[in-house]
Amino acid sequence: MPHNAPNVIPSSALIMVTLTAPDGSAVNIVAAEIFRARRTISGERGGDNEGAQTRVDWEITQLVKETIDLVGPLIKGELPSFSCLTTKDGSKIWFDAQKAVGPLPIMPSQRQDGIRSSIRIMGYRQFVTESPKEVHDVLEQAGGTPVGA
């Protein structure tokens, strides 16, 4: 092969999801590089980020105006392993099941506010209200490798 031959990049790596930054500009995110998306929390929505409703974690943390209910399914349309679980406050956390580890057991003291299981994504533990069996099934159905599978 000649030394100047172009690198072949899988087409899935080039699929972009376009969302809206708090300032109204377009944000293009490579779908295959997304780890997680969740609603913004207090402290992420003020100042320059006024109007941000969703946090998308990929190479960087990107705050966008669209709601998690729109962002999650939009990303899933381009990244089939993007899956959803529920946090203790009832909000949805979307994540790439192929980049997550779980279900992870929780201690009896952590069983509060409806928490029944957890996953690890981006090096952080995420507590969820789904049972370990439900978490296992979500990961497996999305092409992930559940713990204990």
C-alpha positions as MATLAB code, in Angstrom:
seq = 'MPHNAPNVIPSSALIMVTLTAPDGSAVNIVAAEIFRARRTISGERGGDNEGAQTRVDWEITQLVKETIDLVGPLIKGELPSFSCLTTKDGSKIWFDAQKAVGPLPIMPSQRQDGIRSSIRIMGYRQFVTESPKEVHDVLEQAGGTPVGA';
ca = [
       0.000    0.000    0.000;
       1.428    3.441   -0.855;
       2.511    5.551    2.076;
       0.047    8.287    1.157;
      -3.021    6.002    1.081;
      -5.902    7.457    3.129;
      -6.801    5.898    6.439;
     -10.074    4.059    6.329;
     -12.324    5.140    9.162;
     -15.408    3.039    9.892;
     -18.507    4.912    8.795;
     -20.071    4.462   12.267;
     -17.279    6.600   13.742;
     -18.349    9.496   11.523;
     -22.039    9.547   12.409;
     -22.762   12.854   14.066;
     -25.563   13.933   16.356;
     -26.343   17.646   16.100;
     -27.739   19.431   19.153;
     -27.988   23.043   20.351;
     -25.535   24.697   22.753;
     -26.895   27.132   25.366;
     -25.740   30.046   23.173;
     -27.835   28.720   20.268;
     -24.944   27.422   18.181;
     -24.944   23.935   16.668;
     -23.045   21.221   18.532;
     -21.844   18.239   16.482;
     -21.010   15.156   18.533;
     -19.585   11.898   17.174;
     -22.205    9.325   18.231;
     -19.746    6.448   18.717;
     -17.762    8.514   21.240;
     -20.658    9.246   23.602;
     -20.461    7.645   27.036;
     -23.487    9.086   28.791;
     -26.277   11.652   28.687;
     -28.374   12.905   31.595;
     -30.404   15.920   32.617;
     -28.397   18.858   33.906;
     -28.203   19.429   37.626;
     -28.025   22.592   39.687;
     -24.791   24.412   38.963;
     -24.635   23.277   35.333;
     -27.466   25.511   34.110;
     -26.423   29.004   35.180;
     -24.321   31.792   33.712;
     -23.091   31.017   30.199;
     -25.025   27.730   30.324;
     -28.440   29.299   30.910;
     -31.069   27.125   29.263;
     -28.957   23.943   29.230;
     -31.187   20.954   29.955;
     -28.978   17.965   29.117;
     -25.358   17.013   29.723;
     -23.706   14.807   27.084;
     -20.390   13.220   28.066;
     -18.071   12.254   25.224;
     -14.531   13.551   24.570;
     -15.687   16.618   26.471;
     -18.704   17.468   28.556;
     -21.242   19.205   26.349;
     -24.300   20.996   27.727;
     -27.234   21.357   25.332;
     -30.682   22.947   25.275;
     -32.622   19.831   24.254;
     -34.233   17.695   26.977;
     -32.932   14.249   27.908;
     -36.227   12.808   26.617;
     -35.289   14.058   23.141;
     -31.505   13.578   23.334;
     -31.491    9.945   24.533;
     -33.605    8.479   21.721;
     -31.862   10.711   19.147;
     -28.453    9.306   20.127;
     -29.843    5.755   20.291;
     -30.939    6.152   16.671;
     -27.264    6.558   15.735;
     -25.715    4.404   18.507;
     -27.800    1.229   19.009;
     -26.008    0.316   22.265;
     -27.212    3.556   23.896;
     -29.469    2.435   26.741;
     -31.504    3.926   29.526;
     -31.849    3.355   33.274;
     -33.516    5.396   36.019;
     -31.846    7.449   38.762;
     -33.192    7.784   42.294;
     -34.965   11.048   41.453;
     -36.804    9.338   38.585;
     -34.832   10.986   35.784;
     -33.353    8.944   32.963;
     -29.674    8.333   32.490;
     -28.675    7.189   29.013;
     -25.337    5.435   28.480;
     -23.433    3.280   26.026;
     -24.000   -0.249   27.347;
     -20.812   -1.420   25.643;
     -18.802    1.010   27.795;
     -20.543    0.216   31.091;
     -19.899   -2.390   33.779;
     -22.784   -3.834   35.758;
     -24.918   -4.739   37.429;
     -22.797   -3.982   40.473;
     -24.038   -5.034   43.906;
     -24.942   -2.393   46.425;
     -24.642   -2.377   50.204;
     -27.786   -2.449   52.365;
     -27.001    1.128   53.464;
     -27.160    2.225   49.798;
     -30.665    0.817   49.367;
     -32.489    4.073   49.859;
     -34.639    6.316   47.698;
     -35.537    3.332   45.512;
     -31.925    2.401   44.647;
     -31.654   -1.313   43.818;
     -28.529   -1.674   41.667;
     -25.697    0.225   39.991;
     -23.397    0.388   36.974;
     -19.960    1.901   36.431;
     -19.621    4.285   33.520;
     -16.739    6.713   32.886;
     -15.086    5.454   36.076;
     -18.027    6.545   38.223;
     -20.639    4.501   40.006;
     -24.193    5.290   38.913;
     -26.952    4.087   41.240;
     -30.228    3.114   39.584;
     -33.711    2.007   40.602;
     -33.815   -1.038   38.342;
     -33.140   -4.461   39.844;
     -29.830   -6.241   39.150;
     -31.725   -8.565   36.761;
     -33.216   -5.596   34.870;
     -29.777   -3.941   34.608;
     -28.297   -7.235   33.394;
     -30.987   -7.518   30.721;
     -30.585   -3.899   29.544;
     -26.834   -4.358   29.151;
     -27.163   -7.717   27.424;
     -29.876   -6.572   24.996;
     -27.729   -3.592   23.965;
     -24.665   -5.690   23.209;
     -22.863   -5.022   26.479;
     -21.322   -7.686   28.697;
     -23.123   -7.834   32.039;
     -21.136   -8.798   35.132;
     -21.710  -12.459   35.824;
     -22.802  -13.184   32.247;
];
